[in-house]
Structures are given as C-alpha cells and as structure tokens.
Amino acid sequence: VEAGGNGNLCGRKIPVFVERLKKQANPERVIVLADLDPEECAPCIKKRKAIIGMEGIDLVAIARKTLKSWFLADTEAMRHWTGDSDFFESSPENMMPLRGNWWHHQVLG
C-alpha cells in the first residue's frame, strides 16, 4: 500500500493503510519501510517510529537515507530481511511514483 507523502505515515492515519492492506492481501506480517526525513518530520529514528506507531504492524524499519525501488528489487535481501523465503516483486519500479527525489514510504505485507 502506497502511503503517499510524509504526513500519511503517522499514528492516526496508518491504521487505515494497515486495514486496507489486510483486506487486499491478507499478509502474514505487516512491515513499514520509512525514511527518517529529519528536515520535515522527525530528528531521530526513535521519534520517527513513535510517530508511525505499532498498531497492527509487526516491524517498522527507518532508513537513514531515502529507500529506492532497487531495494525491493533485491529479492534475496528482501527475503532475508522479511524472513519470507517466497518474497518477490516483479516490478518494484511501479510500486511507487517518482515524487521529488524518490519515494517516501511503502507499507509491505
């Protein structure tokens, strides 16, 4: 589920995305990948995780630098990181639109 801009990954909005993901894909786990965004949002990883919250989420990972679609394209890395030996994304470049520099957030299940 593409959360969109920076303000959409906060404790009051993310449950909507998690619920949508659970209805659409019925995932075994919900993992949130987010950028730190210190200029716009949170000055540190702990604060960023607190903003996102943990309701309905199994893992929150905060990148110090912007994540790119190539991360999702690295099947072996994603399989190891998520613990899902079946993980595969056939077209990661289509999972998020280009926005400014790259994409900001992605919720995976």
Rosetta blueprint (number, residue, H / E / L):
1 V L
2 E L
3 A L
4 G L
5 G L
6 N H
7 G H
8 N H
9 L L
10 C L
11 G L
12 R L
13 K L
14 I H
15 P H
16 V H
17 F H
18 V H
19 E H
20 R H
21 L H
22 K H
23 K H
24 Q H
25 A H
26 N L
27 P L
28 E L
29 R L
30 V L
31 I E
32 V E
33 L E
34 A E
35 D E
36 L L
37 D L
38 P L
39 E L
40 E L
41 C L
42 A L
43 P L
44 C L
45 I H
46 K H
47 K H
48 R H
49 K H
50 A H
51 I H
52 I H
53 G L
54 M L
55 E L
56 G L
57 I L
58 D L
59 L E
60 V E
61 A E
62 I E
63 A E
64 R L
65 K L
66 T L
67 L L
68 K L
69 S H
70 W H
71 F H
72 L H
73 A H
74 D L
75 T H
76 E H
77 A H
78 M H
79 R H
80 H H
81 W H
82 T H
83 G L
84 D L
85 S L
86 D L
87 F L
88 F L
89 E L
90 S L
91 S L
92 P H
93 E H
94 N H
95 M L
96 M L
97 P L
98 L L
99 R E
100 G L
101 N L
102 W E
103 W L
104 H L
105 H E
106 Q E
107 V E
108 L E
109 G L
